Amino acid sequence: MAEDPKKAEQYVDKLDQEDKDQIMQNFNTFKNYLGDQVKKGESIGLGEKGLAKATKRVAEHLSKHEEPRNREEKVLNELWQNAEKDEKDAIAKALVRMVDQTNKD
């Protein structure tokens, strides 16, 4: 994620299509990519709240501009599309915890 959570969406938007396709090819690749971005955010001092805010911006961007490429992404997209603001906050926090745990395994 970018240093400023507001820049997270811009960062994702700047990825070329080949990079996006590679990241989104399967859910494990997506989780690993997101986990790497969380590590970067942690290394520059973003706490859970900042990481979740950046994750929320990325998720919002993906739901508006990218088609889900697998079942897991479709489920996440459906959840996101139907969630209220506070529910999106919870989903973003859960994603951060999930990928952070994935990195530690």
C-alpha positions in Angstrom: 0.0 0.0 0.0 1.1 3.5 -0.5 2.4 5.5 2.5 -0.8 7.6 2.6 -3.9 5.4 2.6 -5.4 7.9 0.1 -2.7 6.9 -2.4 -3.6 3.2 -2.3 -6.3 3.5 -4.9 -4.0 5.5 -7.2 -1.3 2.9 -6.8 -3.6 0.1 -7.8 -5.0 2.2 -10.7 -1.4 2.7 -12.1 -0.6 -1.0 -12.3 -0.6 -2.2 -15.8 -3.1 -4.8 -16.9 -0.5 -7.6 -17.0 0.4 -7.0 -13.4 -3.3 -6.8 -12.4 -4.0 -10.1 -14.2 -1.0 -11.8 -12.5 -2.1 -10.6 -9.0 -5.8 -11.4 -9.6 -5.2 -14.8 -11.3 -6.1 -16.7 -8.1 -7.0 -15.9 -4.6 -3.8 -17.1 -3.0 -1.8 -14.8 -5.3 -4.1 -11.9 -4.4 -3.7 -12.6 -0.7 0.1 -12.8 -1.0 0.1 -9.5 -2.9 -2.1 -7.8 -0.3 0.0 -9.3 2.5 3.2 -7.8 1.0 1.5 -4.4 0.8 0.4 -4.7 4.5 4.0 -5.5 5.4 5.1 -2.4 3.6 2.5 -0.3 5.3 3.6 -1.7 8.7 7.2 -1.0 7.9 6.4 2.7 7.4 4.4 2.9 10.6 0.8 2.4 9.5 -1.2 0.8 12.3 -4.2 -1.4 11.9 -6.6 1.6 11.3 -4.4 3.0 8.6 -3.9 -0.4 6.9 -7.6 -1.0 7.0 -8.4 2.4 5.5 -5.9 1.7 2.7 -7.4 -1.7 2.2 -10.9 -0.3 2.0 -9.8 2.2 -0.7 -8.3 -0.6 -2.7 -11.4 -2.8 -2.2 -13.6 0.1 -3.3 -11.5 0.6 -6.4 -11.5 -3.1 -7.3 -15.2 -3.4 -6.9 -15.8 -0.5 -9.3 -13.1 -1.2 -11.9 -12.1 -4.8 -11.9 -14.1 -8.0 -12.6 -13.7 -10.8 -10.1 -11.6 -13.5 -11.6 -12.4 -16.4 -9.3 -15.0 -17.6 -6.8 -13.4 -16.1 -3.8 -13.1 -12.7 -5.4 -16.8 -13.0 -6.5 -17.8 -13.6 -2.9 -15.8 -10.7 -1.7 -17.2 -8.5 -4.4 -20.8 -9.5 -3.6 -20.2 -8.8 0.1 -18.6 -5.5 -0.6 -21.3 -4.4 -3.0 -24.0 -5.1 -0.4 -22.2 -3.9 2.7 -22.9 -0.7 4.6 -20.0 1.6 5.5 -19.4 0.1 8.9 -19.6 -3.4 7.4 -17.0 -2.4 4.8 -14.8 -1.2 7.6 -15.1 -4.6 9.3 -14.4 -6.4 6.0 -11.3 -4.3 5.4 -10.0 -5.0 9.0 -10.7 -8.7 8.5 -8.8 -8.7 5.2 -5.8 -7.0 6.8 -5.8 -9.6 9.7 -6.2 -12.5 7.2 -3.3 -11.5 5.0 -1.2 -10.6 8.0 -1.7 -14.0 9.4 -1.0 -15.6 6.0 2.4 -13.9 5.9 3.2 -15.3 9.3 2.3 -18.9 8.4 
